[in-house]
Amino acid sequence: MVVALLCFSGVGSADPVKTVDVSRLTLGDVLDALPAEVAALDLGPAPQPGGSRLVSRDEIERTLAEHGMSSVAIKMPGSVRVVGAAKRVSPPELARLAEPSVRAALPEGVEYVKLEAGSEVTLSPRARVEKVELGRFPRRAGTQRASAILVFGGDGGISFRLPATVVGVVSDEAARPDVSRNGRLLLVLQRGAMRVAADGAALADASVGETLPVRVSATGRVVRARIISASEAELLESP
């Protein structure tokens, strides 16, 4: 059994403050000069950037007890205030920070113009844009807007999701729908091992992933279908 020698002192004075830039808090983030096996003990989530958390003597004693350790000889006050490291990022700074990831997320045929973010945000100093969840640009040539979620990460964990708007120029080619109105489609209905297929005609422009009305050639019936490719659609109801 490892014995952690901790001595708790100083009641009545202001809580000492520790600033951290991690997603999980360990005992080593709160107290100095601890043995490695004690310093590595997990104390749960760290405060968000700009936030704080009070770590009490009782909490530390419980954590030690859960790992078969006792507290008797390194000094510590009654509690420690832990603050999440933070920096304020203005919309122009945010756009510069996110631009490489936004550019990488753009579909073919769309040229990056700018990123629009609503207001200043608070982030970890080590935060970075790990990915961009980009919505669809309208299938219209020229300057268009698409919604986006910037996913920031730090210390190996997602720490912040920020909505934004991406402005881009959609080329004539990119503006063309995958399926044009009156275009021919193979309609497919899959039910377990059974597969039904029929010819049809699109009744609207649409792109892969979108749903549109399709007229079944053999019967004239109009059904709903989801575009799979430029020549095939999945029936959402029996023809």
C-alpha positions as CSV (number, residue, x, y, z in Angstrom):
1,M,0.0,0.0,0.0
2,V,1.3,3.5,-0.9
3,V,1.0,6.0,1.9
4,A,0.7,9.6,0.8
5,L,2.1,11.9,3.5
6,L,-0.1,15.0,3.4
7,C,-0.5,17.6,6.2
8,F,-3.4,20.1,5.7
9,S,-2.8,23.5,7.1
10,G,-4.0,27.1,7.0
11,V,-7.6,27.6,7.6
12,G,-9.0,31.2,7.3
13,S,-6.5,32.5,4.7
14,A,-7.5,33.1,1.0
15,D,-7.6,30.1,-1.2
16,P,-4.3,29.7,-3.2
17,V,-5.0,29.7,-7.0
18,K,-3.6,27.3,-9.6
19,T,-4.1,27.9,-13.3
20,V,-4.3,24.8,-15.5
21,D,-4.7,24.2,-19.3
22,V,-5.9,20.6,-19.3
23,S,-9.2,18.7,-19.7
24,R,-8.7,16.4,-16.7
25,L,-7.5,17.5,-13.4
26,T,-4.9,15.5,-11.4
27,L,-3.6,15.9,-7.8
28,G,-0.3,17.1,-9.3
29,D,-2.2,20.0,-10.9
30,V,-3.3,21.1,-7.4
31,L,-0.4,20.3,-5.1
32,D,3.4,20.6,-5.8
33,A,6.2,18.2,-5.0
34,L,4.2,15.0,-4.9
35,P,5.4,11.4,-5.6
36,A,4.5,10.5,-9.2
37,E,1.9,7.8,-8.2
38,V,0.1,10.4,-6.0
39,A,0.4,13.3,-8.5
40,A,-1.2,11.2,-11.2
41,L,-4.5,10.6,-9.3
42,D,-7.5,11.9,-11.2
43,L,-9.7,14.5,-9.7
44,G,-12.3,14.7,-12.6
45,P,-12.9,17.4,-15.2
46,A,-10.8,20.5,-15.1
47,P,-12.7,23.9,-15.2
48,Q,-13.5,25.3,-18.6
49,P,-11.4,28.2,-19.9
50,G,-12.1,31.2,-17.7
51,G,-14.0,29.1,-15.2
52,S,-12.9,27.9,-11.8
53,R,-13.2,25.0,-9.4
54,L,-12.6,24.7,-5.7
55,V,-10.7,21.6,-4.7
56,S,-11.2,20.9,-1.0
57,R,-9.2,18.9,1.6
58,D,-12.2,16.5,1.9
59,E,-12.2,15.8,-1.9
60,I,-8.4,15.0,-1.8
61,E,-8.8,12.8,1.2
62,R,-11.6,10.8,-0.5
63,T,-9.5,10.4,-3.6
64,L,-6.5,9.1,-1.7
65,A,-8.7,6.7,0.3
66,E,-10.2,5.3,-2.9
67,H,-6.7,4.3,-3.9
68,G,-5.7,2.9,-0.6
69,M,-3.6,5.9,0.5
70,S,-3.8,8.0,3.6
71,S,-3.0,11.7,4.2
72,V,-0.4,12.7,6.7
73,A,2.6,15.1,5.9
74,I,2.8,17.4,2.8
75,K,1.4,20.8,3.6
76,M,-1.8,22.0,1.9
77,P,-4.3,24.7,2.7
78,G,-7.9,23.8,3.4
79,S,-8.7,24.2,-0.3
80,V,-7.2,25.3,-3.6
81,R,-9.0,27.4,-6.3
82,V,-8.2,25.9,-9.8
83,V,-8.7,28.2,-12.7
84,G,-8.9,27.2,-16.4
85,A,-6.4,29.1,-18.5
86,A,-8.1,31.3,-21.0
87,K,-7.6,33.8,-23.8
88,R,-10.1,36.1,-25.5
89,V,-10.3,35.7,-29.2
90,S,-11.9,38.4,-31.4
91,P,-13.9,37.5,-34.6
92,P,-11.0,38.5,-36.9
93,E,-8.5,36.4,-34.9
94,L,-10.9,33.5,-34.9
95,A,-11.2,33.7,-38.7
96,R,-7.4,33.6,-39.0
97,L,-7.2,30.7,-36.6
98,A,-9.9,28.6,-38.4
99,E,-9.1,29.5,-42.0
100,P,-6.9,26.5,-42.8
101,S,-9.4,24.0,-41.5
102,V,-12.3,25.8,-43.2
103,R,-10.5,25.8,-46.5
104,A,-9.9,22.0,-46.2
105,A,-13.6,21.4,-45.5
106,L,-14.8,23.3,-48.6
107,P,-16.3,21.1,-51.4
108,E,-14.8,21.1,-54.8
109,G,-15.8,24.1,-56.8
110,V,-16.2,26.5,-53.9
111,E,-13.7,29.2,-53.3
112,Y,-13.1,30.5,-49.8
113,V,-13.9,34.2,-49.1
114,K,-14.2,34.6,-45.4
115,L,-15.5,33.3,-42.1
116,E,-18.1,35.2,-40.1
117,A,-18.2,34.7,-36.4
118,G,-20.6,36.5,-34.2
119,S,-18.6,37.7,-31.2
120,E,-15.5,37.4,-29.1
121,V,-15.1,34.0,-27.4
122,T,-13.0,32.6,-24.6
123,L,-10.8,29.7,-25.4
124,S,-7.9,27.7,-23.9
125,P,-4.5,29.1,-25.0
126,R,-3.8,25.8,-26.6
127,A,-7.1,25.4,-28.3
128,R,-7.1,24.6,-32.0
129,V,-9.7,23.9,-34.7
130,E,-9.7,20.1,-34.9
131,K,-12.4,19.9,-37.6
132,V,-15.1,21.9,-39.3
133,E,-18.7,20.6,-39.7
134,L,-19.8,22.4,-42.8
135,G,-23.3,22.7,-44.0
136,R,-24.3,22.7,-47.7
137,F,-23.8,25.8,-49.9
138,P,-26.8,26.7,-52.0
139,R,-26.6,25.2,-55.6
140,R,-26.4,28.7,-57.1
141,A,-23.4,30.2,-58.8
142,G,-21.8,33.2,-57.1
143,T,-21.2,34.3,-53.5
144,Q,-23.1,32.1,-51.1
145,R,-23.2,31.3,-47.4
146,A,-23.2,28.0,-45.5
147,S,-23.5,27.4,-41.8
148,A,-20.6,25.7,-40.0
149,I,-19.6,24.4,-36.6
150,L,-16.0,25.0,-35.6
151,V,-14.9,22.1,-33.3
152,F,-12.0,23.3,-31.0
153,G,-9.9,20.8,-29.1
154,G,-7.2,21.1,-26.5
155,D,-5.3,18.5,-24.4
156,G,-6.7,15.7,-26.5
157,G,-10.4,16.5,-25.8
158,I,-13.1,18.6,-27.5
159,S,-13.4,21.7,-25.4
160,F,-15.6,24.0,-27.5
161,R,-18.1,24.0,-30.4
162,L,-18.7,27.4,-32.1
163,P,-21.3,28.2,-34.7
164,A,-20.1,30.4,-37.6
165,T,-20.9,31.2,-41.2
166,V,-18.6,30.5,-44.1
167,V,-18.8,32.7,-47.2
168,G,-17.6,31.2,-50.5
169,V,-17.9,31.6,-54.3
170,V,-19.7,28.7,-55.9
171,S,-18.5,28.0,-59.4
172,D,-20.9,27.4,-62.3
173,E,-20.0,23.7,-62.3
174,A,-20.4,23.3,-58.6
175,A,-23.8,25.0,-58.9
176,R,-25.2,22.3,-61.2
177,P,-27.4,19.8,-59.3
178,D,-26.4,16.1,-59.3
179,V,-29.8,15.3,-60.8
180,S,-31.7,17.8,-63.0
181,R,-35.5,18.1,-63.3
182,N,-36.8,15.4,-65.7
183,G,-33.6,13.5,-65.5
184,R,-33.8,9.7,-65.6
185,L,-33.3,7.8,-62.4
186,L,-33.2,4.1,-61.4
187,L,-35.5,3.8,-58.4
188,V,-34.4,1.1,-55.9
189,L,-36.4,-0.3,-53.0
190,Q,-34.5,-2.7,-50.7
191,R,-36.4,-4.8,-48.1
192,G,-34.1,-7.3,-46.6
193,A,-33.1,-9.8,-49.4
194,M,-35.8,-8.4,-51.7
195,R,-34.8,-5.6,-54.1
196,V,-37.3,-3.8,-56.4
197,A,-36.1,-1.5,-59.1
198,A,-38.0,0.8,-61.5
199,D,-37.3,3.6,-63.9
200,G,-38.4,7.1,-63.0
201,A,-38.0,10.8,-63.8
202,A,-37.0,13.5,-61.3
203,L,-39.6,16.2,-60.8
204,A,-37.1,18.7,-59.3
205,D,-33.4,19.5,-59.2
206,A,-31.6,17.7,-56.4
207,S,-28.2,16.6,-55.1
208,V,-26.9,13.5,-53.4
209,G,-28.5,13.0,-50.0
210,E,-31.5,15.1,-50.8
211,T,-35.1,13.9,-51.1
212,L,-37.3,14.8,-54.1
213,P,-40.5,13.7,-55.9
214,V,-40.0,11.2,-58.7
215,R,-42.5,10.0,-61.2
216,V,-42.4,6.2,-61.8
217,S,-42.3,5.7,-65.6
218,A,-44.4,2.5,-65.7
219,T,-47.3,3.7,-63.6
220,G,-47.1,7.5,-63.6
221,R,-47.3,7.5,-59.8
222,V,-45.3,10.2,-57.9
223,V,-43.2,8.9,-55.0
224,R,-40.5,10.3,-52.7
225,A,-36.9,9.2,-53.2
226,R,-33.5,10.0,-51.7
227,I,-30.7,10.6,-54.2
228,I,-27.9,8.1,-54.0
229,S,-26.0,9.1,-57.1
230,A,-26.5,11.0,-60.3
231,S,-28.3,8.0,-61.8
232,E,-29.9,6.2,-58.8
233,A,-32.3,7.0,-55.9
234,E,-33.6,5.1,-52.9
235,L,-37.4,4.8,-52.8
236,L,-38.9,5.8,-49.5
237,E,-42.2,4.1,-50.3
238,S,-43.4,1.3,-52.5
239,P,-43.9,2.3,-56.2
